[in-house]
């Protein structure tokens, strides 16, 4: 089995254990360079707009930060969105574990 975050087994993709993870996705669209890695890694939470910049599907605008979108999800496949954050070239995607309050990616 391969871990996503080094030795941190909590975010491992294990088909036997289907634990639900509560995560917050924070995406800064204004910093997006339209590489599309996030869409390839997680097509459920990211899509491309007409300028080929990523859109956080069902993301809500952050109340005080222009161009920043936030979405809270519950998933048994956290590796998808974590890989999207890790492969983001300009590093404009962050993932926060809502249970611990810690940022887990990038």
LINLIN-V358442 format. One record per backbone hydrogen bond with DSSP energy under -0.5 kcal/mol. NH is the residue of the N-H (numbers start at 1). CO is the residue of the C=O. Records with the same first field share a line. If there is no record, write none. Layout:
# LINLIN-V358442
NH = CO, CO
This chain:
# LINLIN-V358442
5 = 8
8 = 5
9 = 7
11 = 8
12 = 9
13 = 2
14 = 12
15 = 13
18 = 16
21 = 75
23 = 21, 73
24 = 96
25 = 71
26 = 24, 94
27 = 69
28 = 92
29 = 27, 67
30 = 67
31 = 28
32 = 29
40 = 36
41 = 37
42 = 38
45 = 42
46 = 42
47 = 55
49 = 53
52 = 49
55 = 47
57 = 45, 55
59 = 56
60 = 70
62 = 68
66 = 64
68 = 65
69 = 27
70 = 60
71 = 25
73 = 23
75 = 21
80 = 77
81 = 77
82 = 78
83 = 79
84 = 80
85 = 81
86 = 82
87 = 83
88 = 84
91 = 88
94 = 26
95 = 105
96 = 24
97 = 102
98 = 22, 96
99 = 22
101 = 97
104 = 95
105 = 95
